[in-house]
Amino acid sequence: MINAQDIKNGTCIRMDNRLYFCVEFLHVKPGKGNTFMRTKLKDVVDGRVLERRFNIGEKLEDVRVEHRNYQYLYAEGEDDIFMNVETYDQIPIKKALVTGADFMKEGDQVEVVFDASTETVLFAEMPIKTVLEVTYTEPGIKGATATNTLKPATVETGATVRVPLFVNQGDMIEVDTRDGSYISRIKA
């Protein structure tokens, strides 16, 4: 159990039989009345964010989480198979629990977050940036660097990314795995 004033970003708590991660918190001391914590909590299962107030001194059930590095091996139906890089144990994780799964290729490292008390997988996260090869896009236009016009491009994982007009098939691009946005073209 932790006190409400001990909540920080990344703290995991169990509330209403669900797990939540704190994504934002604010210690509020109004002119009148008691001090309280205003928080934004993200549901581990469905990703919804809810705002919640806690009085100072209120007891909350904290969840001990562990972050472990795993390597993506292959897809099998609804699951992705990952291997622990230290013990070589393989585990299946539902695709819905993997952030950035559309941009994941064999051999990529992901961080898997576990509930330490039950050893259940809460979610897995790709690194924020990844480098992918463009496998198909319309031919680029030379000198089209001044406009902000974007075109669709298919990358090696099969996902579609909106890229600038100067990007060609075979180019390596850097992609933000959180929202699938183009970051930059990688020079060879």
Phi, psi and omega in degrees: 000140176234159176276152182302325181289349179270000180291133177227170176300132180093351177292135179253128179232155175255125182214131181056039180060026177228156179259137180227143171255137176283124177254343178202142177216153179214127177274115186248128177238093182290164179298320176241149176093184184273155175288145178215168178252126174259123185232157168243123184244134179257125178292129182294323186284305186253356175080002179290146180251131177233150178263139184214140176256138176233137175285147178298134181094348178294136182271135179233148179273112179271155180242128178278122181246152177235140177254126180229146178273131177230157178247134179285128180257300182195168178262143179219094181067235180278352185251156168249139182261128181238152178240132175294127185286346179262317185256349181066015174288142179252138179225146172270142176228133179300140180304325182295339181271357183257116177285125180082024184299331181294340184251015184267131176238163183305134178094350180292144177269135175231158176257119180258131181255125183248149166281113188295332183283327182249354182059030177264147179283126176272310176192170176229144182233132171286159170301154184298323180243142175219152180255127182228154177267138176281118181266335176205135170196160176297152180304143182283161179251121182294133178083009181270052182259350185275340182262161178260021181287137181242154176228156179285144176220138176266131180259174187299340179272353181098352180282157178253133181234139175276122184234160176294163184298333184280352180282133182244167175298135181095346178290150173263129180234154176260132185236140173279117185285345181288318183233000177076024182268150177288136177252305181196166174265138181266124179283137182279000000 
